Amino acid sequence: MSLIEPLAAAAPLLVGWTTHGLLFRRRLEAARRCPLTRLLTREGWEKAAQRRILRGNAAVAVIDLDGFKAVNDTFGHAAGDAVLKATGHRLHLWAGASDGTAGRLGGDEFALVMHAEDFHAGIQQLHELLTAPVDWQSQQLEIGASIGAVPTDGLTLSDALAQADQAMYEAKGSGGRRGPRRHQPAADVRPEAAR
């Protein structure tokens, strides 16, 4: 018996397992992305953020949409979905231009990891991009955004997120709907906030 016969017999199995593996990988990747915004979900974003932080010179931002509930309540969930899709698209474009990655943490809360230079130079531009009206059924939906950002120098991802979250609450103001601040920033780290 030649070597060709066993290989020919194994070929359909090999093709089947390879196809199964590729389909499984695609399904797993799809599960790590928000189906509405196409951004990474929390788990996928945190893994990407860890990798970006290890490369150095990074910053983390937390974004909360202001007035999102009012859009949902006034115009319905289809309008809210349009706002989330537009936000996801805008964050994806901005992150791509700033050597970063965007993710949807849940609800109307998003996160970015980016090059630190873009953090210092671009938070105001990011705010303007996110608060541009969203076209929906011949209407302009107005939405706000509170952004808290902090450089990650010497911080774990968890600490950077906590400090960015605190800066975001400060941007939202004392009437923020998320409750009291949980962490105080380190004295040498200056979080930035935009509203």
KAWO-V632746 format. One record per pair of residues at least 24 apart in sequence whose C-alpha atoms are under 10 Angstrom apart, sorted by the first residue. I is the first residue (numbers start at 1). J is the second residue. Records with the same first field share a line. If there is no record, write none. Layout:
I->J + J
//
This chain:
32->103
33->103 + 104
34->88 + 103 + 104 + 105 + 106
35->85
36->81 + 82 + 84 + 85 + 86 + 88 + 104
37->81 + 82 + 83 + 84 + 85 + 86 + 87 + 88 + 89 + 90 + 91 + 92 + 103 + 104
38->85 + 88 + 89 + 92 + 102 + 103 + 104
39->85 + 87 + 88 + 89 + 91 + 92 + 101 + 102 + 103 + 104 + 105 + 110 + 111
40->88 + 92 + 101 + 102 + 103 + 104 + 105 + 110 + 111
41->102 + 103 + 104 + 105 + 106 + 110 + 111
42->102 + 103 + 104 + 105 + 106 + 110 + 111
43->103 + 104 + 105
44->103 + 104 + 105
45->101 + 102 + 103 + 104 + 105 + 110 + 111 + 112 + 113
46->101 + 102 + 103 + 105 + 111 + 112 + 113 + 157 + 158
47->157
48->100 + 101 + 102 + 103 + 113
49->100 + 101 + 102 + 103 + 111 + 112 + 113 + 114 + 157
50->113 + 156 + 157 + 158
51->113
52->99 + 100 + 101 + 113 + 114 + 115
53->113 + 114 + 115 + 116 + 151 + 152 + 153 + 154 + 155 + 156 + 157
54->152 + 156
55->115
56->115 + 116 + 151 + 152 + 153 + 154
57->114 + 115 + 116 + 117 + 151 + 152 + 153
58->99 + 100 + 113 + 114 + 115 + 116 + 117 + 118 + 119 + 150 + 151 + 152 + 153
59->100 + 112 + 113 + 114 + 115 + 116 + 117 + 118 + 119 + 120 + 149 + 150 + 151 + 152 + 153 + 157 + 160 + 161 + 164 + 191
60->100 + 101 + 102 + 111 + 112 + 113 + 114 + 115 + 116 + 119 + 148 + 149 + 150 + 151 + 152 + 157 + 160 + 161 + 162 + 163 + 164 + 165 + 191
61->102 + 110 + 111 + 112 + 113 + 114 + 119 + 123 + 147 + 148 + 149 + 150 + 151 + 160 + 161 + 163 + 164 + 165 + 167 + 168 + 191 + 192 + 193
62->102 + 103 + 104 + 105 + 109 + 110 + 111 + 112 + 113 + 146 + 147 + 148 + 149 + 150 + 160 + 161 + 162 + 163 + 164 + 165 + 166 + 167 + 168 + 169 + 193
63->91 + 104 + 105 + 108 + 109 + 110 + 111 + 112 + 127 + 130 + 145 + 146 + 147 + 148 + 149 + 164 + 165 + 168 + 169 + 193 + 194 + 195
64->105 + 106 + 107 + 108 + 109 + 110 + 111 + 144 + 145 + 146 + 147 + 148 + 165 + 168 + 169 + 171 + 172 + 195
65->107 + 108 + 109 + 110 + 130 + 131 + 143 + 144 + 145 + 146 + 147 + 172 + 195
66->108 + 109 + 131 + 142 + 143 + 144 + 145 + 146 + 172 + 176 + 177 + 195
67->108 + 142 + 143 + 144 + 145
68->107 + 108 + 141 + 142 + 143 + 144 + 145
69->108 + 143
70->143
71->141 + 142 + 143
75->136 + 141
78->136
79->134 + 135 + 136 + 137 + 139 + 141
80->108 + 136 + 141
82->134 + 135 + 136 + 137 + 141
83->108 + 130 + 133 + 134 + 135 + 136 + 141 + 142 + 143
84->108 + 109 + 110 + 134
85->134
86->130 + 132 + 133 + 134 + 135
87->129 + 130 + 131 + 132 + 134 + 143 + 145
88->130
89->130
90->126 + 129 + 130 + 132
91->126 + 129 + 130
94->118 + 122 + 125 + 126 + 129 + 130
95->126
98->122
108->145
109->145 + 146 + 147
110->147
111->147 + 148 + 149 + 161 + 164 + 165
112->149 + 161
113->149 + 150 + 151 + 152 + 157 + 161
114->151 + 152
115->151 + 152
116->149 + 150 + 151 + 152 + 153
117->151
119->149 + 150 + 151 + 192
120->149 + 150 + 151 + 192
123->147 + 148 + 149 + 192 + 193 + 194 + 195
124->192 + 193 + 194 + 195
125->194
126->194
127->193 + 194 + 195
128->194 + 195
131->195
144->172 + 195
145->171 + 172 + 194 + 195
146->170 + 171 + 172 + 173 + 176 + 193 + 194 + 195
147->171 + 172 + 192 + 193 + 194 + 195
148->172 + 191 + 192 + 193 + 194 + 195
149->190 + 191 + 192 + 193 + 194
150->185 + 189 + 190 + 191 + 192 + 193
151->189 + 190 + 191 + 192
152->189
153->189
154->189
155->186 + 189
159->183 + 185 + 186
160->185 + 189 + 191
163->189 + 190 + 191 + 192
164->190 + 191 + 192 + 193
165->191 + 193
166->191 + 192 + 193
167->191 + 192 + 193 + 194
168->192 + 193 + 194 + 195
169->193 + 195
170->194 + 195
171->195
//
